[in-house]
Amino acid sequence: MKTFSFVPFILTILAGGLVSAQPVMPPDRVGIDEKLSYPLPGGLSFHDEKGTLVDLRSIMRRPTVLSLVYLSCTHICPTLLGSLAEALGKIDLTPGRDYSLVTVSFDDRDLPELARQKKENYIKAVGRPVSETSWIFLTGDAQTINAFTDAVGFAFRRDRDGFSHPRVLLFFSPDGRIARYLYGTTFSPFDLRMALAEAAGTEKALSLDKLLLFLYHYDRGENRYLFNLPKVLAVILVAATASFLLFWLVAKKQGLSEGQRLGEGNGS
């Protein structure tokens, strides 16, 4: 009579379960593979609205807000760019001086002339004077677009009626590293200001921004910056403990000094 061995059987089941549990990512997926702190590769040249070939890294010498859209879109992309323009008009930072604005089309059929028309509309939507050189719209060929979107983890798919794509803003540090992904199609001035502060880096951020970066953190689930209560409570607890210990040590030292003086008085 053959004996049944459970060990090989269990190992086979577990192995099958592990294999089946591995995620299978379809080649035409849509989404974001975050690459925070990754440097943007050089050699990515796009055409600006005038048709001039420009290197992307060369126009990102400041903290940079970068939007990825396709210019023939009639719903999602205009909402995203319109919300961005409106929010930028409400923060006390000046584009072209404090930060740069770049919009890249991921549709290789888009041309500089269409980019120029769209740029004029969105600059007006900021609601305050903005120089033409402070917001640059870029178009490019399929190879350059794919190299850039792969570098930043932006996966999109061409559909029959346009594109399926993530809805996100990217914030780059002056050295070309991705500092923040800000998701959604509508953005508050506060969230934009915080993301720009992250892109600037704490050593270059204004004093108020440094304080806010300490008190707030970006919540991916909420798609916004939230007050970091656990961190603040931890700091308060540490400060309270340190204050108590300092008070106790001072009181103890004063008590010992008083005792010594009493002892010396009794001895005399």
N, C-alpha and C positions, 0 to 999 in steps of 0.2 A: 504494500500500500504506500503510495507516494504522499509525502508530507508537504503541506503547502507552506511556503515561506512568505511571511508577511513583509519582511524587510525590503526585498526587491520590489514587491508590489506597491508598498507605500512610497518608496523612492521614485518609482515610475509615475505615480499619481502626482506627487509633488513637482517633479520635473515638468510634467505636462501642464500643471497649473502655472508654474513660473513662466513657461514659454508662452502660454496663452495670455498671461497677464502683461506681457511686454506691449507697450503702446505702439500702434502702427500708425505712422503719420502719413497721410496721403500726399502725393506729390503736389496736388493743387490746393493745399490747405491755405486758409486765410487766417492771419493772426500776427501776434508779436512774439518774437523770441528776444526778450530783453538782454541787452549787452551793455549794461551800465559799466562805465569806466573804460570801455573799449575805445581805442583810438580810431579815428576815421582814417582810412588809407588815403594816401596821396594819389595823384594822377587821375582824379575824377573830374573831367572837364565837361561842362554844360554850356549851352548858349543862353545868354541873358535876353531880356526883352528887345534889345537892339540887334540881336544876332551875333554879338561878340562872344567868342569862346573864352570862358573863365574857369579857373581851377577852383573847385568848391572850397578847399581848405584856405585859399588865399583870401576869401571874403568872410571868414569866420574868426577874425582876430579878437573879437569881443565875445562875451556870453551871447549865444545865438539861439533864437527861437526858430525852429524849422518845421514847416508843415509839408506833408506829402498829400497831394490831391491829383485829380485829373481835371483838366480845364473845361471839358464838355459836360461835366456833371451838373445836374440841375437841382439837386436836393441836398445831399449830405455834405459835399465839399463846400458849396456856398454857405451853408449854415455854419460849418467849422470856421471858415475864413472870416465870415461876418462877425461871429462871436469873438474871435481873436482880435479883430480890428476894434470892436467896441470896447473890449476889456483893456486893450493897450491904451486907448484914449483916456482911461480913468486912473492910470498909475503915474506916479510922479517920477518917471524915468523917460529919457529922451532917446528914441531910436536913432541909430547912427552915431550916438555919443556914448550912451550907457550900455547898449546892446545892439545886436544886428537881427534883421528879419530876413529869412530866406524861405521861399516856397518852391518846392521841386515837383514837377509833374512826372508821374510814373507812367504816363501814356506816351509812347514814342511817336504817336501821330500828332501830338500837340506841337505847334510852331511858335516862334518868338512873337509874331504879330498878335496871335490870340493871347499870349502871356502879357503883352503890353496893354491890351484892352482890359484884361482882368485886373492887372495891377492898378490902373487908374481908378477903377471902381472901389477897390478895397482901401487904397490910400485915402480916398475921400471918406470912407466909412469910419476911419479912426476918429474923426470929429475934431481934429486940431491939426495945425500945420505939421506935415511930415515930408521931409525931403525925399525926392525920387530915388536917391542913391541908398537910402536907409532900408528899403524893402525891395529885395531882388527876386524876381520870378525866373525860374530856370526850366529849360526843356532840353531833352537830349535823346540820344539813340538808345535802342533797346539794350545793347551791351553795357553801356555806362549806367543806365537806370538799374539794370539787374545787379550790377556790381555794387552800386550804392545801397539798394534795398537789402541785399544779402548782408552787407556790412553792418547795417543797423537793425537787422532782424525783422524787417517789414515784409510780410508775405501777403501777396495779393493775387487775384485771379481775374482774368478777362472773361466776362460773360457776354451773352448775346446783346444785352441792352446797356453795356458799360463795363463796370468792374465791381467785384466784391473786394473790400479792403478794410483794414483796421482804421479806427477813428482816433487819431492820436497826434499830439504835438511832441516834438523831440527838442530837448534843451542840451546844447553843447557848451563845454567850457572853452575858454580861449585857446587851449592847446588841442582842441579837436576831439575831446573825449565826451561820451554821452553821460550827462549828469542826471537826467530825469526824463521819464516818459509820462506825459500827462494825457489821460484818456478821456474820450468823450467828444461831443461836438459843440458844447457850450462851456465857457471857462469864466471863472470869476476873476476880477482884478487881483484879489488877494492870492489866489493860487498861482497866477502868472508871476506875481512879484516874488513869491516864495521859491518857485522853480528857477527864476532868474538868479536869485540869491544863491541857490545851490550850484548853479552853473558858474557863477562868479567865484565861488569858493569862500570859505569863512574868513580867510586872510584878506580878501579883497572886498567882502561884503560890508555894507554900512553897519554902524553899531546897532541900530534898530533891527536890521535884518539878521544879525548874528543872534540877537536875543530871541527873535521869532523862530529862527531855525532850531534853537535850543528847546523852545516851548512847544513847537509843532512838528509833526511828522506826516509824510504822505501816506495815506491809507489807500492801497490798491483796490480794495473792495468798494470803498466809498467814492473813489476817484477824486479825492480832494485832500487837502491838508487838515488834520485834526489836532486838537489840543492833546499833548502827550501827558496825560494825567499820571500814569504810573511813574514816568521819569521825574516829573516835578515832585511828586510825593516822596520818591526816594531821596531826592536832593534835600527836601525839607527835613526828612528824618535824619539824614546824615548831619545836616547843619544843627538840628536840635540836639542830637547826641553829642556833637562836638562842643556845643555851647554848654551843655550840662556838665561834661567832663571838665571843661575849662573853669566853670564856676566852682565845681567841687574841689579841684586842685588849688584854686586861689583861696577858697574858704579853709581848706585843710592847712595850707601854708600859714595863713593868718592865725589859725588856732594854735599851731605849733609855736609860732612866734610869741603869741600871748602867753602860752604855757611857760615858755622859757623865761619871759620877763617876770612872771609870778614866782617862778622857782628862784630866780636870782634875788627877788625882793625878800622872800622868806629866808633865804640863806643869810642875808645881811642882818 
